[in-house]
Amino acid sequence: MPSDKLSVSVLEADRADAFEHTRIVSDRLPDDPDALVLEVLRFSLATNNLGYVMLGDVLRSWDAYPSPSPGWGRVPVWGAARVLAAPRGVADVGTVVTGYLPMATHTALRAAAVPEGVLAVDQPRAAMLPIYRRLTTAPPVLAQWDEHQIDVDTVLLAVFPFATLLARDLQQQTDRVVVSSASSRSAAALARLLSGAGTAVTGLTSARHRAAVESFGVYENVLTYDDIAALPIGGDVVYADLAGSAEVGAALGTRLGSRLAATVVVGGTHLRSWSAGAPQDPTVSVFNTGDREQELAAELGQEAVEQLYLAARIDLNGWARPWLQVRTLSGLEAADATWRDIAAGRSDPLSAVVIRP
């Protein structure tokens, strides 16, 4: 079927009120022989998607799959898609790719072939970091996995690049790490890779999530935010700030003093409470997955980075598979309801949702 004849549905958000005002619209793909046409198979929604909205102008998240309607945007998600049509030499029909996708039944873009899969090259995507433009050919190991493993993989697509790169950096800096927002999958995956390499990790979380965080089996200690004063003091510590709370950072500074060797700020599950006008602290750095990938690819080559990713992807799947409960829902209406639940804070560290649009 020609791409412009496909029945396409897309979930859009009002950019001025993205957490409350959404809609599902019909769309028509362009009749472009040079377009890569994709059928979206599945995607996951989690708190990281909230960050794409809160930091949308900084991360250029809205540029990934722009809406033709002024004031509306398409929140990107991480998922898998099947190639329905492609120019010769770009991709084979039937190939499954994973990466940054819209909440939609289908999409189309212009892309170039790269060793990892395809890379979006059309505007305005061309100005985005490669990690958000690349659709990676699904590795052969996925053919050996059952449906639950594939669903777990879908949930972790947003996580393993970040966890791989930051864990590698932290292992070279310290043997003790404190992680906030420890109930998030990003934090837990980071802790899994760090602890597996012998780094001691303490997780900070809310009282209501403490039991779940302890059950992950990746933290040497789990403390609530109110119990930071009980944090054991030993050697130098690096703080991975995934919560974005100035109060938590200050409490750690008070407890650890000069033992707090560095703080790495990593996006957040909340809007940040620190002031942009605060004096610069040389011990504080900001970690951006896309930027770090570019740096490491320049140093080692993208193929080496992809091998790091694959090893982490397999390891994290084996770790999460026994305990991560994945609900599989059908249709964009289910995606809309899930989006509202996540925005309202109604999420469970031990479960996740995969949408088949």
C-alpha positions in Angstrom: 0.0 0.0 0.0 1.4 3.5 -0.8 2.4 5.4 2.3 0.0 8.2 1.7 -2.9 5.7 1.7 -2.0 4.3 5.2 -4.4 4.9 8.0 -2.2 6.8 10.5 -3.1 7.9 14.1 -0.8 10.0 16.3 -1.0 11.1 19.9 -0.2 14.8 20.3 0.3 17.1 23.3 -0.5 20.8 23.7 3.0 22.2 24.2 1.7 24.8 26.7 0.0 22.1 28.8 1.5 18.8 27.7 0.7 16.8 30.9 -3.0 17.6 30.8 -4.1 18.4 27.3 -3.6 15.7 24.6 -5.4 14.5 21.6 -5.3 11.6 19.1 -5.4 12.8 15.5 -5.4 11.2 12.0 -2.4 11.9 9.9 -1.3 11.2 6.3 2.2 10.3 5.5 3.9 12.0 2.5 3.9 10.3 -0.8 7.7 10.5 -1.0 9.7 7.8 -2.7 12.8 8.8 -0.7 11.1 8.3 2.7 11.7 5.5 5.1 8.2 4.4 6.1 7.9 2.7 9.5 5.1 0.8 11.3 5.5 1.4 15.0 5.3 -2.0 16.8 5.6 -1.1 20.4 6.9 1.6 22.7 7.3 2.2 26.4 6.3 5.2 28.5 8.0 6.2 31.7 9.1 9.3 33.7 12.0 10.0 31.3 9.4 11.1 28.8 8.3 13.8 31.2 11.8 15.2 30.9 11.5 15.4 27.2 8.6 17.8 27.7 10.1 19.8 30.6 13.5 20.2 28.8 12.0 20.0 25.3 13.5 23.2 24.0 17.0 22.3 25.4 16.9 18.7 24.1 15.1 19.7 21.0 12.7 16.8 21.7 9.8 18.5 19.8 12.0 18.5 16.7 12.1 14.7 16.5 8.6 14.4 15.0 7.1 17.9 14.7 3.4 18.4 14.5 2.0 20.3 11.5 -0.4 22.1 13.9 0.9 25.2 15.6 1.2 24.9 19.4 1.0 21.1 19.3 3.9 18.6 19.6 4.5 14.9 19.5 6.3 13.6 22.6 9.0 11.1 21.5 9.2 7.7 23.1 11.7 4.8 22.8 10.4 1.8 20.9 10.6 -0.6 18.0 9.3 -0.3 14.4 9.2 -2.3 11.2 10.3 -1.0 7.9 7.4 -0.9 5.4 9.2 0.9 2.6 12.6 2.3 2.0 14.8 3.7 -0.8 17.3 1.3 -2.2 20.4 0.9 -0.1 18.8 2.5 3.1 17.1 -0.4 4.7 15.4 -3.7 3.8 11.6 -4.0 4.0 10.7 -6.0 7.1 13.8 -5.0 9.2 13.0 -4.1 12.8 14.7 -1.1 14.2 14.7 0.4 17.7 15.1 4.0 18.8 13.3 7.4 19.2 9.8 7.2 17.7 6.5 9.1 17.9 3.5 7.8 19.8 1.8 6.8 16.5 0.8 3.8 14.4 3.2 4.8 11.6 5.7 7.4 10.7 8.0 8.4 7.8 11.3 10.2 7.6 14.3 10.6 5.3 17.3 8.6 6.5 20.7 7.4 5.5 22.2 4.0 6.0 24.8 3.7 8.8 26.5 0.5 10.1 24.2 0.5 13.1 20.9 0.9 11.1 19.7 4.2 9.8 20.1 7.8 10.7 17.4 10.5 10.2 18.8 13.3 8.0 15.7 15.5 7.3 15.0 18.8 8.9 14.6 19.6 11.7 15.9 16.3 13.0 19.3 16.8 11.4 20.3 19.3 14.1 19.6 16.8 16.9 22.3 14.6 18.5 22.9 11.3 16.7 21.5 9.2 19.6 18.0 10.7 19.0 18.3 10.4 15.2 19.6 6.8 15.0 17.3 3.8 14.5 19.3 0.7 15.3 18.8 -2.6 13.7 17.5 -5.0 16.3 20.4 -7.3 17.4 20.2 -11.0 16.5 19.8 -11.9 20.2 16.3 -10.6 20.2 15.3 -13.4 17.9 16.1 -15.8 20.8 14.0 -13.9 23.3 10.4 -14.6 24.3 7.7 -11.9 24.3 8.4 -10.9 27.9 12.1 -10.5 27.3 11.3 -8.3 24.3 8.8 -6.2 26.3 11.5 -5.8 29.0 14.0 -4.7 26.3 11.4 -2.1 25.1 11.2 -0.7 28.6 15.0 -0.5 28.9 15.6 1.1 25.5 15.5 4.5 27.1 17.8 3.4 29.9 20.8 1.3 28.8 22.7 4.0 26.8 22.6 6.4 29.7 23.5 3.6 32.2 26.3 2.3 30.0 28.1 5.6 29.5 27.7 7.0 33.0 28.7 3.8 34.7 31.8 3.6 32.6 32.7 7.2 33.6 32.0 6.7 37.3 34.0 3.5 37.5 37.0 5.4 36.5 36.5 8.1 39.2 35.5 6.3 42.4 34.5 3.1 44.1 31.6 4.7 46.0 28.6 6.3 44.4 25.4 7.7 45.9 22.4 7.8 43.5 19.1 9.8 44.1 15.7 8.9 42.6 16.9 5.4 43.2 13.5 3.9 42.4 13.7 5.1 38.8 14.8 2.5 36.2 17.6 4.8 35.1 19.1 4.9 38.6 18.5 1.2 39.1 20.1 0.3 35.8 23.1 2.5 36.6 23.4 0.9 40.0 23.2 -2.6 38.4 26.1 -1.9 36.0 28.2 -0.2 38.8 27.6 -2.8 41.4 28.4 -5.6 38.9 31.8 -3.9 38.3 32.5 -3.8 42.1 31.4 -0.2 42.8 29.5 0.3 46.1 26.2 2.2 45.4 23.9 3.8 48.0 20.4 4.6 46.8 18.3 7.5 48.0 14.5 7.3 47.7 11.2 8.2 49.2 9.9 6.2 52.2 7.1 4.7 50.1 9.5 3.3 47.5 12.2 2.0 49.9 11.0 -1.7 49.9 10.8 -1.8 46.1 14.3 -0.2 45.8 15.8 -2.7 48.2 14.3 -5.6 46.1 16.2 -4.5 43.0 19.3 -6.1 44.6 21.7 -3.5 43.2 22.3 -1.1 46.1 24.6 -1.8 49.0 22.5 0.6 51.1 19.1 2.2 50.6 18.2 5.3 52.6 15.2 7.6 52.5 15.8 11.2 51.9 15.0 11.9 55.5 17.8 9.5 56.6 20.8 11.1 54.8 22.4 11.9 58.1 22.8 8.1 58.6 24.8 7.7 55.4 28.0 5.8 56.3 31.2 7.9 55.9 34.2 6.2 54.3 36.2 7.1 51.3 35.4 9.7 48.7 32.0 9.6 47.1 30.5 10.8 43.8 26.9 11.8 43.9 24.8 11.0 40.8 21.9 13.5 41.0 18.9 12.1 39.2 16.4 13.9 41.4 17.4 17.4 40.7 16.8 18.5 44.3 18.9 21.2 45.8 17.8 20.1 49.3 19.1 16.6 48.8 22.4 17.9 47.4 22.8 20.2 50.4 22.0 17.4 52.9 24.7 15.2 51.3 27.2 18.0 51.4 26.5 18.5 55.1 26.9 14.8 55.8 29.9 14.0 53.7 31.8 17.3 53.7 35.1 17.0 51.8 34.3 13.3 51.2 31.8 14.5 48.5 34.3 14.5 45.7 32.0 15.3 42.8 28.4 15.7 41.8 27.1 14.6 38.4 23.8 16.2 37.5 21.7 13.9 35.3 18.3 15.5 34.2 15.6 14.8 36.8 12.4 13.3 37.8 11.2 16.8 39.0 11.7 20.3 37.7 15.1 21.4 39.1 15.0 23.4 42.3 18.5 24.8 42.0 19.0 28.3 40.7 20.5 29.0 37.3 22.1 32.0 38.7 24.0 30.2 41.5 27.8 30.4 41.5 29.5 27.7 39.4 30.9 24.8 41.5 33.9 23.1 39.9 33.0 19.8 41.5 29.6 19.8 39.8 29.2 18.6 36.2 26.3 17.9 34.0 25.9 14.5 32.2 24.1 14.3 28.9 23.9 10.9 27.3 23.9 12.2 23.7 26.9 14.5 24.2 28.9 11.8 26.0 28.2 9.3 23.3 29.6 11.6 20.7 32.7 12.1 22.8 33.3 8.4 23.3 32.5 7.6 19.7 35.2 10.1 18.6 37.6 8.4 21.0 36.8 4.7 20.5 34.6 4.6 17.3 30.8 4.1 17.2 31.2 0.4 16.7 33.0 0.1 20.1 30.2 2.1 21.7 27.6 -0.1 20.2 29.4 -3.2 21.6 29.3 -1.5 25.1 25.6 -0.9 24.6 24.8 -4.5 23.5 26.6 -5.9 26.5 24.7 -3.7 28.9 21.4 -4.4 27.0 21.8 -8.1 27.5 22.9 -7.8 31.1 20.1 -5.4 32.1 17.5 -7.6 30.5 18.7 -10.7 32.4 18.6 -8.6 35.7 15.1 -7.1 35.1 13.3 -10.0 33.5 12.5 -11.9 36.8 10.9 -9.0 38.6 9.8 -6.3 36.1 6.1 -6.7 35.5 5.2 -5.4 32.1 1.6 -4.6 31.2 1.0 -4.7 27.4 -1.7 -2.4 26.3 -3.2 -1.8 22.8 -4.0 1.4 21.1 -3.1 5.1 21.5 -6.0 5.6 23.9 -4.1 3.4 26.3 -1.0 5.5 25.7 -2.9 8.6 26.5 -4.2 7.2 29.8 -0.7 5.9 30.7 0.8 9.4 29.9 -1.6 11.0 32.3 -0.9 8.4 35.0 2.9 9.0 34.7 2.4 12.8 34.7 0.3 12.5 37.9 3.0 10.4 39.6 0.9 7.2 39.5 3.7 4.8 38.6 5.2 1.7 40.3 9.0 1.0 40.3 8.3 -2.7 39.9 6.1 -2.4 36.8 6.0 -0.8 33.4 3.8 -0.4 30.4 4.4 -1.3 26.8 2.0 0.1 24.2 1.3 -1.6 20.9 -0.3 1.2 19.0 
